[in-house]
Amino acid sequence: MHIRKYDHDYSRRFFMDQTAKGIATAGVLGPLWPLISHSADISKAYPDELMSIDAWSKGKIKTGDYITADNVDIVKELIDPVAYQQIKTMGRKIRIVPTTRDVTRMFPAEYLEATLRNQGQAKFDANGNITAQDGKPWIGGNPFPDAKTGVELAANLTLSWGRHDNSTYAIRDWEISPQGTQSYLYDFAWVEENSLVRNVPKAFAGGEDKLRYQSVFFTAPSDVKGTGYLSTWYYDQRKFPDLVGYLPAFKRVRKFPTNQRFEPLVPGSNLYLSDAWAAGDPMLTWGNYKIVGRGPFLGAVSQTWYGDHPNWERPVHGGPKGITFFETNMEFCPDVAVFEAEPTGYPRAPVGKKRVWIDMRNMMYVAYITFDRRGEIYKSFEPQYSLYEKGDKKKMDGKNIDWSWTAVMSHNIQDGRMTRFLQVKNIAGGFNSGYNNNDGLYEKFLTEQALQRLGT
Protein backbone atom coordinates (compact mmCIF):
# COMPACT_ATOMS: atom_id res chain seq x y z
CA MET A 1 0.00 0.00 0.00
CA HIS A 2 1.35 3.43 -0.92
CA ILE A 3 1.50 5.91 1.99
CA ARG A 4 1.02 9.50 0.95
CA LYS A 5 3.72 11.73 2.45
CA TYR A 6 1.34 14.31 3.88
CA ASP A 7 -1.60 12.14 4.90
CA HIS A 8 -3.38 12.70 8.22
CA ASP A 9 -0.80 10.66 10.17
CA TYR A 10 2.30 12.23 8.62
CA SER A 11 3.01 14.36 11.68
CA ARG A 12 2.65 11.35 14.00
CA ARG A 13 5.30 9.46 12.05
CA PHE A 14 7.52 12.55 11.99
CA PHE A 15 7.28 13.05 15.78
CA MET A 16 7.90 9.36 16.48
CA ASP A 17 11.03 9.48 14.35
CA GLN A 18 12.33 12.59 16.14
CA THR A 19 11.66 11.06 19.56
CA ALA A 20 13.49 7.87 18.58
CA LYS A 21 16.49 9.98 17.56
CA GLY A 22 16.30 12.01 20.82
CA ILE A 23 16.08 15.35 19.04
CA ALA A 24 13.49 18.12 18.81
CA THR A 25 13.68 20.41 15.81
CA ALA A 26 10.71 22.81 15.78
CA GLY A 27 8.47 22.51 12.75
CA VAL A 28 7.17 19.61 10.65
CA LEU A 29 6.81 20.83 7.05
CA GLY A 30 9.85 23.06 7.53
CA PRO A 31 11.90 24.77 10.26
CA LEU A 32 9.75 26.93 12.54
CA TRP A 33 12.15 29.62 13.69
CA PRO A 34 13.04 31.13 10.28
CA LEU A 35 9.30 31.61 9.74
CA ILE A 36 9.00 33.39 13.09
CA SER A 37 11.96 35.58 12.16
CA HIS A 38 10.27 36.76 8.97
CA SER A 39 6.58 36.59 9.91
CA ALA A 40 4.60 35.76 13.00
CA ASP A 41 2.38 33.11 11.36
CA ILE A 42 3.41 29.49 11.99
CA SER A 43 0.97 27.81 9.59
CA LYS A 44 3.60 27.13 6.94
CA ALA A 45 5.56 24.96 9.40
CA TYR A 46 2.74 22.52 10.18
CA PRO A 47 0.16 20.48 8.25
CA ASP A 48 -3.53 21.25 8.67
CA GLU A 49 -4.02 18.38 11.12
CA LEU A 50 -1.81 20.26 13.63
CA MET A 51 -3.42 23.67 13.33
CA SER A 52 -6.65 22.90 15.20
CA ILE A 53 -8.14 20.26 17.46
CA ASP A 54 -11.03 20.03 15.00
CA ALA A 55 -8.71 18.70 12.27
CA TRP A 56 -6.61 16.56 14.63
CA SER A 57 -9.67 14.81 16.10
CA LYS A 58 -11.47 14.65 12.73
CA GLY A 59 -14.33 16.65 14.17
CA LYS A 60 -14.85 14.61 17.34
CA ILE A 61 -13.89 17.68 19.40
CA LYS A 62 -14.22 21.23 18.15
CA THR A 63 -12.81 24.58 19.23
CA GLY A 64 -15.20 25.95 21.85
CA ASP A 65 -16.03 22.51 23.25
CA TYR A 66 -15.35 21.43 26.82
CA ILE A 67 -13.19 18.44 27.67
CA THR A 68 -15.06 16.46 30.32
CA ALA A 69 -15.15 12.93 31.67
CA ASP A 70 -17.37 12.00 28.70
CA ASN A 71 -14.83 12.82 25.97
CA VAL A 72 -11.44 13.03 27.69
CA ASP A 73 -10.32 9.67 26.33
CA ILE A 74 -10.29 11.16 22.84
CA VAL A 75 -7.54 13.59 23.94
CA LYS A 76 -5.78 11.38 26.51
CA GLU A 77 -2.48 11.64 24.64
CA LEU A 78 -2.78 15.46 24.60
CA ILE A 79 -2.72 15.96 28.39
CA ASP A 80 -0.49 14.86 31.24
CA PRO A 81 -1.60 11.86 33.34
CA VAL A 82 -2.56 13.98 36.36
CA ALA A 83 -4.82 16.23 34.28
CA TYR A 84 -6.39 13.11 32.76
CA GLN A 85 -7.21 11.76 36.22
CA GLN A 86 -8.60 15.14 37.33
CA ILE A 87 -10.99 15.26 34.37
CA LYS A 88 -11.90 11.57 34.38
CA THR A 89 -12.58 11.15 38.10
CA MET A 90 -12.77 14.56 39.84
CA GLY A 91 -15.17 16.63 37.75
CA ARG A 92 -12.63 18.94 36.15
CA LYS A 93 -13.42 20.41 32.73
CA ILE A 94 -11.34 22.36 30.20
CA ARG A 95 -12.56 24.70 27.45
CA ILE A 96 -10.79 24.62 24.07
CA VAL A 97 -9.90 27.99 22.52
CA PRO A 98 -8.33 28.66 19.08
CA THR A 99 -4.70 27.77 18.41
CA THR A 100 -2.37 30.77 18.45
CA ARG A 101 -0.76 31.27 15.04
CA ASP A 102 0.80 34.68 15.74
CA VAL A 103 3.79 33.79 17.92
CA THR A 104 4.39 37.42 18.92
CA ARG A 105 1.41 36.92 21.25
CA MET A 106 3.36 34.30 23.21
CA PHE A 107 6.27 36.42 24.44
CA PRO A 108 6.96 39.65 26.27
CA ALA A 109 7.84 41.97 23.37
CA GLU A 110 11.35 42.83 24.62
CA TYR A 111 12.20 39.18 25.22
CA LEU A 112 11.14 38.22 21.70
CA GLU A 113 13.23 41.08 20.31
CA ALA A 114 16.26 39.85 22.27
CA THR A 115 15.69 36.27 21.05
CA LEU A 116 15.55 37.41 17.42
CA ARG A 117 18.53 39.71 17.84
CA ASN A 118 20.77 37.09 19.46
CA GLN A 119 19.72 33.87 17.74
CA GLY A 120 22.55 31.55 16.79
CA GLN A 121 25.04 33.06 19.25
CA ALA A 122 24.68 30.66 22.21
CA LYS A 123 26.93 27.75 23.03
CA PHE A 124 27.89 25.53 25.97
CA ASP A 125 31.31 25.99 27.53
CA ALA A 126 33.52 23.19 28.85
CA ASN A 127 31.66 23.19 32.17
CA GLY A 128 28.21 22.95 30.60
CA ASN A 129 27.24 26.58 31.18
CA ILE A 130 25.60 28.66 28.45
CA THR A 131 27.65 31.49 26.99
CA ALA A 132 27.71 33.77 23.97
CA GLN A 133 30.23 33.02 21.22
CA ASP A 134 32.86 35.16 22.96
CA GLY A 135 32.65 33.00 26.09
CA LYS A 136 30.91 35.68 28.16
CA PRO A 137 27.48 35.18 29.83
CA TRP A 138 24.43 34.90 27.60
CA ILE A 139 23.14 38.20 26.22
CA GLY A 140 19.33 37.89 26.38
CA GLY A 141 16.32 36.04 24.99
CA ASN A 142 16.07 32.30 24.46
CA PRO A 143 19.62 31.01 23.94
CA PHE A 144 18.30 28.10 21.88
CA PRO A 145 15.10 29.22 20.09
CA ASP A 146 15.33 26.10 17.92
CA ALA A 147 16.39 23.76 20.75
CA LYS A 148 17.24 20.22 19.69
CA THR A 149 18.20 18.50 22.96
CA GLY A 150 16.80 18.19 26.46
CA VAL A 151 19.51 20.32 28.00
CA GLU A 152 18.93 23.08 25.43
CA LEU A 153 15.22 23.03 26.29
CA ALA A 154 16.11 23.32 29.98
CA ALA A 155 18.48 26.22 29.29
CA ASN A 156 15.64 28.24 27.73
CA LEU A 157 13.65 27.85 30.96
CA THR A 158 16.45 28.45 33.43
CA LEU A 159 18.24 31.62 32.40
CA SER A 160 15.26 33.99 32.48
CA TRP A 161 12.32 32.59 34.40
CA GLY A 162 9.57 35.13 33.77
CA ARG A 163 11.19 36.49 30.59
CA HIS A 164 11.14 40.01 32.01
CA ASP A 165 14.25 41.70 33.38
CA ASN A 166 12.42 42.07 36.65
CA SER A 167 8.99 41.17 37.95
CA THR A 168 6.83 41.61 41.02
CA TYR A 169 4.06 39.06 41.20
CA ALA A 170 1.19 39.65 43.65
CA ILE A 171 -0.14 36.14 44.36
CA ARG A 172 -3.25 34.79 46.07
CA ASP A 173 -2.99 31.13 47.00
CA TRP A 174 -5.72 28.68 47.99
CA GLU A 175 -4.84 25.35 49.61
CA ILE A 176 -7.53 22.71 49.04
CA SER A 177 -7.68 19.57 51.17
CA PRO A 178 -8.27 16.05 49.78
CA GLN A 179 -11.85 16.43 51.06
CA GLY A 180 -12.28 19.47 48.82
CA THR A 181 -12.39 22.11 51.55
CA GLN A 182 -10.19 25.20 51.82
CA SER A 183 -7.39 24.60 54.34
CA TYR A 184 -5.46 27.86 53.95
CA LEU A 185 -5.62 31.14 52.05
CA TYR A 186 -2.30 32.96 51.60
CA ASP A 187 -1.22 36.27 50.06
CA PHE A 188 2.41 36.53 49.04
CA ALA A 189 4.68 38.49 46.71
CA TRP A 190 7.30 36.88 44.48
CA VAL A 191 10.04 39.18 43.17
CA GLU A 192 12.59 38.40 40.43
CA GLU A 193 15.50 40.52 39.20
CA ASN A 194 17.97 39.18 36.64
CA SER A 195 21.49 40.47 37.16
CA LEU A 196 22.66 38.91 33.88
CA VAL A 197 20.75 37.63 30.81
CA ARG A 198 18.66 40.77 30.51
CA ASN A 199 16.66 42.09 27.58
CA VAL A 200 17.95 45.60 28.34
CA PRO A 201 21.48 45.52 29.83
CA LYS A 202 21.95 47.05 33.27
CA ALA A 203 24.96 46.90 35.56
CA PHE A 204 24.54 45.44 39.04
CA ALA A 205 27.31 46.16 41.50
CA GLY A 206 28.60 42.86 42.80
CA GLY A 207 26.31 40.99 40.45
CA GLU A 208 28.81 40.11 37.75
CA ASP A 209 28.80 36.42 38.72
CA LYS A 210 25.10 36.33 39.65
CA LEU A 211 22.23 35.23 37.42
CA ARG A 212 19.27 36.44 39.50
CA TYR A 213 17.98 37.56 42.85
CA GLN A 214 14.60 36.16 43.88
CA SER A 215 12.53 36.65 47.02
CA VAL A 216 9.16 35.52 48.29
CA PHE A 217 7.42 37.06 51.30
CA PHE A 218 4.00 36.45 52.81
CA THR A 219 1.64 39.28 53.71
CA ALA A 220 -1.42 37.33 54.96
CA PRO A 221 -2.81 35.72 57.05
CA SER A 222 -1.40 37.05 60.30
CA ASP A 223 0.19 33.77 61.45
CA VAL A 224 2.59 33.73 58.46
CA LYS A 225 2.79 37.48 57.76
CA GLY A 226 6.44 38.53 57.52
CA THR A 227 7.77 35.09 56.57
CA GLY A 228 10.18 35.51 53.67
CA TYR A 229 12.93 33.80 51.70
CA LEU A 230 15.72 35.12 49.49
CA SER A 231 17.58 33.09 46.87
CA THR A 232 20.72 34.45 45.24
CA TRP A 233 21.58 32.51 42.09
CA TYR A 234 25.04 32.25 40.59
CA TYR A 235 25.51 32.30 36.84
CA ASP A 236 27.54 29.08 37.13
CA GLN A 237 24.81 26.45 37.00
CA ARG A 238 26.93 23.99 38.98
CA LYS A 239 26.62 26.19 42.09
CA PHE A 240 23.72 26.08 44.52
CA PRO A 241 21.96 29.39 45.27
CA ASP A 242 22.49 31.10 48.60
CA LEU A 243 19.23 30.71 50.54
CA VAL A 244 18.25 32.75 53.60
CA GLY A 245 14.93 33.26 55.30
CA TYR A 246 13.21 35.45 57.85
CA LEU A 247 10.85 33.77 60.31
CA PRO A 248 8.90 36.24 62.46
CA ALA A 249 8.95 33.90 65.47
CA PHE A 250 12.76 34.13 65.62
CA LYS A 251 12.95 37.80 64.56
CA ARG A 252 16.13 37.26 62.58
CA VAL A 253 17.42 36.22 59.19
CA ARG A 254 18.89 32.73 59.14
CA LYS A 255 20.68 30.71 56.50
CA PHE A 256 18.99 27.59 55.19
CA PRO A 257 20.61 24.50 53.66
CA THR A 258 20.95 25.26 49.99
CA ASN A 259 19.54 21.87 48.97
CA GLN A 260 16.38 22.41 51.01
CA ARG A 261 14.38 22.97 47.84
CA PHE A 262 11.81 20.19 47.99
CA GLU A 263 9.82 21.37 51.00
CA PRO A 264 6.71 23.58 51.23
CA LEU A 265 7.30 27.26 51.90
CA VAL A 266 4.35 27.40 54.34
CA PRO A 267 2.01 24.79 55.88
CA GLY A 268 -0.33 22.95 53.54
CA SER A 269 1.36 24.08 50.33
CA ASN A 270 2.60 22.06 47.36
CA LEU A 271 4.78 24.97 46.19
CA TYR A 272 8.51 24.24 46.51
CA LEU A 273 11.41 26.44 45.43
CA SER A 274 12.40 23.61 43.09
CA ASP A 275 9.12 23.98 41.18
CA ALA A 276 9.57 27.54 39.89
CA TRP A 277 9.16 27.67 36.11
CA ALA A 278 9.89 23.89 36.01
CA ALA A 279 13.48 25.07 36.50
CA GLY A 280 13.70 26.09 40.15
CA ASP A 281 17.16 24.60 40.65
CA PRO A 282 20.42 25.34 38.84
CA MET A 283 20.41 23.45 35.59
CA LEU A 284 23.61 21.48 36.22
CA THR A 285 22.44 20.21 39.64
CA TRP A 286 20.11 18.06 37.52
CA GLY A 287 21.36 15.66 34.87
CA ASN A 288 20.57 12.85 32.45
CA TYR A 289 18.50 15.21 30.32
CA LYS A 290 16.78 13.37 27.49
CA ILE A 291 13.89 13.91 25.10
CA VAL A 292 11.21 11.27 25.65
CA GLY A 293 8.29 12.52 23.58
CA ARG A 294 7.11 14.82 20.84
CA GLY A 295 3.74 15.78 19.42
CA PRO A 296 0.70 18.00 19.86
CA PHE A 297 -0.58 18.82 23.35
CA LEU A 298 -3.17 20.93 25.13
CA GLY A 299 -1.75 23.96 26.93
CA ALA A 300 -3.19 26.96 28.77
CA VAL A 301 -1.21 29.51 26.78
CA SER A 302 -3.85 32.06 25.73
CA GLN A 303 -7.10 33.67 26.94
CA THR A 304 -6.33 32.94 30.60
CA TRP A 305 -6.25 36.51 32.01
CA TYR A 306 -9.37 37.67 33.83
CA GLY A 307 -8.77 41.40 33.66
CA ASP A 308 -12.50 42.05 33.63
CA HIS A 309 -12.64 40.84 37.26
CA PRO A 310 -11.70 43.43 39.90
CA ASN A 311 -8.69 41.49 41.22
CA TRP A 312 -8.18 39.22 38.18
CA GLU A 313 -9.71 36.27 40.01
CA ARG A 314 -11.75 33.60 38.25
CA PRO A 315 -14.42 30.92 38.77
CA VAL A 316 -13.60 27.52 40.26
CA HIS A 317 -15.24 24.12 39.93
CA GLY A 318 -14.84 20.38 40.45
CA GLY A 319 -13.63 18.22 43.29
CA PRO A 320 -15.72 17.08 46.27
CA LYS A 321 -16.92 20.61 47.16
CA GLY A 322 -16.80 22.31 43.77
CA ILE A 323 -13.72 24.48 44.52
CA THR A 324 -10.71 22.32 43.61
CA PHE A 325 -9.91 23.58 40.08
CA PHE A 326 -9.64 26.93 38.37
CA GLU A 327 -11.70 27.54 35.27
CA THR A 328 -9.22 26.82 32.46
CA ASN A 329 -8.92 27.64 28.76
CA MET A 330 -6.50 25.50 26.76
CA GLU A 331 -5.52 25.53 23.11
CA PHE A 332 -4.25 22.84 20.79
CA CYS A 333 -0.46 23.32 20.72
CA PRO A 334 0.81 21.83 17.45
CA ASP A 335 4.35 21.01 18.54
CA VAL A 336 5.41 20.09 22.08
CA ALA A 337 8.63 18.35 23.12
CA VAL A 338 8.90 16.35 26.35
CA PHE A 339 12.12 16.03 28.29
CA GLU A 340 13.06 14.26 31.50
CA ALA A 341 15.87 14.91 33.98
CA GLU A 342 17.07 13.55 37.32
CA PRO A 343 18.21 15.51 40.43
CA THR A 344 21.85 14.42 40.38
CA GLY A 345 22.91 17.07 42.93
CA TYR A 346 20.32 16.17 45.60
CA PRO A 347 20.92 12.73 47.14
CA ARG A 348 18.11 13.22 49.70
CA ALA A 349 15.53 14.70 47.36
CA PRO A 350 12.09 13.04 47.51
CA VAL A 351 11.93 13.55 43.74
CA GLY A 352 13.53 10.96 41.50
CA LYS A 353 12.71 12.43 38.11
CA LYS A 354 10.84 15.27 36.44
CA ARG A 355 9.05 15.33 33.12
CA VAL A 356 8.50 18.67 31.36
CA TRP A 357 6.36 19.49 28.29
CA ILE A 358 7.74 22.42 26.21
CA ASP A 359 5.75 24.38 23.62
CA MET A 360 8.17 24.63 20.71
CA ARG A 361 6.65 27.92 19.54
CA ASN A 362 8.04 29.92 22.46
CA MET A 363 10.07 27.32 24.41
CA MET A 364 7.98 27.70 27.59
CA TYR A 365 6.76 24.76 29.64
CA VAL A 366 3.05 23.92 29.50
CA ALA A 367 3.01 20.96 31.91
CA TYR A 368 5.38 19.57 34.53
CA ILE A 369 5.14 16.51 36.75
CA THR A 370 7.55 14.98 39.23
CA PHE A 371 8.04 11.35 40.23
CA ASP A 372 9.11 9.97 43.60
CA ARG A 373 12.11 7.72 44.13
CA ARG A 374 10.00 4.64 43.38
CA GLY A 375 9.06 6.02 39.97
CA GLU A 376 5.46 6.81 40.95
CA ILE A 377 3.87 10.15 40.00
CA TYR A 378 4.33 12.58 42.90
CA LYS A 379 2.69 15.85 41.86
CA SER A 380 1.86 18.08 38.93
CA PHE A 381 2.59 21.76 38.36
CA GLU A 382 0.31 23.08 35.62
CA PRO A 383 0.83 26.71 34.49
CA GLN A 384 -1.33 29.17 32.56
CA TYR A 385 -0.09 32.12 30.45
CA SER A 386 -1.61 34.93 28.45
CA LEU A 387 -1.29 38.33 26.96
CA TYR A 388 -2.90 40.57 29.56
CA GLU A 389 -5.89 41.62 27.48
CA LYS A 390 -9.57 40.72 27.58
CA GLY A 391 -12.14 42.71 25.66
CA ASP A 392 -11.44 46.38 26.34
CA LYS A 393 -9.28 45.55 29.38
CA LYS A 394 -5.51 45.64 28.89
CA LYS A 395 -2.44 45.81 31.09
CA MET A 396 0.37 47.64 29.34
CA ASP A 397 4.13 47.36 29.66
CA GLY A 398 5.12 50.68 28.16
CA LYS A 399 3.87 50.57 24.56
CA ASN A 400 3.28 46.80 24.60
CA ILE A 401 0.61 44.59 26.16
CA ASP A 402 1.99 42.60 29.08
CA TRP A 403 2.56 38.87 28.77
CA SER A 404 3.06 36.68 31.84
CA TRP A 405 1.84 33.62 33.68
CA THR A 406 -1.65 33.99 35.14
CA ALA A 407 -2.28 30.90 37.28
CA VAL A 408 -0.81 27.61 38.49
CA MET A 409 -2.38 24.45 39.90
CA SER A 410 -0.09 22.01 41.74
CA HIS A 411 -1.76 18.72 42.68
CA ASN A 412 -0.05 16.22 44.97
CA ILE A 413 -1.58 13.11 43.50
CA GLN A 414 -0.34 10.93 46.37
CA ASP A 415 -2.01 12.73 49.28
CA GLY A 416 -4.71 14.57 47.30
CA ARG A 417 -3.81 18.14 48.30
CA MET A 418 -4.27 20.88 45.71
CA THR A 419 -2.35 24.17 45.68
CA ARG A 420 -3.87 26.67 43.25
CA PHE A 421 -2.65 30.25 42.97
CA LEU A 422 -3.24 33.27 40.77
CA GLN A 423 -1.29 36.32 39.82
CA VAL A 424 -3.70 39.01 41.00
CA LYS A 425 -3.75 42.77 40.70
CA ASN A 426 -2.91 43.36 44.36
CA ILE A 427 -2.67 41.57 47.70
CA ALA A 428 -2.74 42.45 51.39
CA GLY A 429 0.09 44.81 52.23
CA GLY A 430 -0.41 46.93 49.12
CA PHE A 431 1.78 44.96 46.71
CA ASN A 432 0.88 44.99 43.00
CA SER A 433 1.89 42.90 40.00
CA GLY A 434 4.24 44.57 37.49
CA TYR A 435 7.16 43.86 35.14
CA ASN A 436 10.21 45.63 33.77
CA ASN A 437 11.30 49.15 34.64
CA ASN A 438 10.74 48.44 38.33
CA ASP A 439 13.64 50.49 39.61
CA GLY A 440 14.93 49.83 43.09
CA LEU A 441 13.63 46.26 43.49
CA TYR A 442 17.02 45.05 44.66
CA GLU A 443 17.19 47.50 47.56
CA LYS A 444 13.49 47.10 48.45
CA PHE A 445 13.10 43.32 48.29
CA LEU A 446 16.28 41.43 47.41
CA THR A 447 18.76 41.82 50.26
CA GLU A 448 18.90 40.33 53.76
CA GLN A 449 18.22 43.79 55.18
CA ALA A 450 15.12 44.08 53.00
CA LEU A 451 13.93 40.65 54.09
CA GLN A 452 14.20 41.62 57.74
CA ARG A 453 12.54 44.98 57.15
CA LEU A 454 9.64 43.36 55.33
CA GLY A 455 9.29 40.81 58.12
CA THR A 456 9.00 43.38 60.84
Secondary structure by P-SEA (a helix, b strand, c coil): ccccccccaaaaaaaaaaaaacccccccccccccccccccccccccccccccccccccccccccccccccccccccccccaaaaaaaaccbbbbbbccccccccccccaaaaaaaaaccccccccccccccccccccccccccccccccaaaaaaaaccccccccbbbbbbbbbbbcccccccccccbbbbbbbcccccbbbbbcccccccbbbbbbbcccccccccbbbbbbbcccccccbbbbbbccccbbbbccccccccccccccccccccccccccccccccccccccbbbbbbcccccccccccccbbbbbbccccccccccccccccbbbbbbbcccccccccccbbbbbbccccccccbbbbbcccccccbbbbbbbcccccccbbbbccccccccccbbbbbccccbbbbbbbbccccccbbbbbcccccccccccccaaaaaaaac
